[in-house]
């Protein structure tokens, strides 16, 4: 009798939904360990995704019929796609859940949410047990997405882990280099009217995504944030000082209401400080950039 062949140990398959800057950083961390599929709504991005090591799949979260191929493809899903720009619900996540549930669903989903779900906390320190109180439609859409995914986790036995993420930055991230805001001379609030701000370096966020895929607990929420606990003005003063740039001008809240957009004002209307204990202790993430100072060199 011929000896049986040894078992084949295949690489696990990961589907990244919304493979932009952070997704590409995750890809670099996972090369050789996972087989990665990347959902994109643009066929023009296929060469870029292939070059990064992913197998592109063209599909649009706004068009459910284009998502049929996703069923049964992946062992895990990293959901980085944002909700639509309007409304208070996230139909994109609803369409994704429906597609994944049709056949051999994934065992684990990691969802990238936002710390905006807490609304204004008056500068208080908070952990992941804080009740959500979204104050904007943008945050309400994220609460809806979280609820849909956690419901699916309970209904279908998926392990759903949620990363709540504040402002993402990196010196090489398009639109995410904090020095650019300082160079533009964008104003900040006077200290007595200012709010606390929270951040995460894009590389540390990618590492948090990898850790959540490996160690994220079922129906568990994690703050993916650094150790910073500065007000917005002090944060950008530090960026200016470390970069040899003039500090941003200070203005009153009344002046800000006259010169800033509603979206800009919304970020200056919420103040909170976030504990990242779960990120460090449960996911065992060691931050490479624990503060903005460490990223600026």
Secondary structure, DSSP 8 states (H G I E B T S, - for coil): -----------EEEEEES-SHHHHHHHHHHTTTEEEEEEES-GGGHHHHHHHTEEEEE--TT-GGGGGGGTT--SEEEE-----SSSSS-HHHHHHHHHHTTSS--SEEEEEEEGGGG---TT-EE-TTS-----SHHHHHHHHHHHHHHHHHHHHT-EEEEEEE-EEE-TTSTT--HHHHHHHT--EE-GGG--B--EEEHHHHHHHHHHHHHH--TTEEEEE--S---BHHHHHHHHHHHHT-----EE-HHHHHHHS-HHHHHHTS---EE--HHHHHTS----S-SSHHHHH-
